[in-house]
Each structure stands twice: as structure tokens, then as C-alpha cells.
Amino acid sequence: MGLSFIDKWLVAEGCDDEGTNSGRWYIIHTQYPRFVIEICDRDDGGYESGESEVFDDCLDAAIFTRLSREAGEIFASYDRDLLEES
């Protein structure tokens, strides 16, 4: 028996051993197909995608492509919300 996530997406900020932002973010898709995409800070203030890990077999490339694009939109929205709060 595993966790039954209600939220489809989770956004997590990576931290080093001291709890300081590591410059990496993680977009987690909690429903089938489950995966994590790493987003890395760039020196110019932008972001680039890093590594990804898929936890479920997903042979349909179109589904994974659509979800990857959706993950980018989720992160952009999250980033805008953070900027508005500060």
C-alpha cells in the first residue's frame, strides 16, 4: 500500500546540508506516470532543466511530453507566485 496523493504536482526546493538553497528545484508528478524533473538555477537568473527520473513504465511518448510541458508551466506559475510574495 502506498500513499494516495490528492495533489497532482509538488514543487520542492533543494537544500544543502546547512538548509541553504542548493540552486535546484524539483517538480514531482505524483500520479501515473510518476516522475521527478530537476530544475537548476542559471547564473543569468533563469532556469534550465536537469535530470529526470520516471518511476512508472510509460511507453507513450506523447503523454510524457505533454506532462513535461505541463511541469514547466507549473514551475513557471510557482516562480511567479514566489516573486509576487516577495
Order of alpha helices (4+ residues) and beta strands (2+ residues): beta-beta-beta-beta-alpha
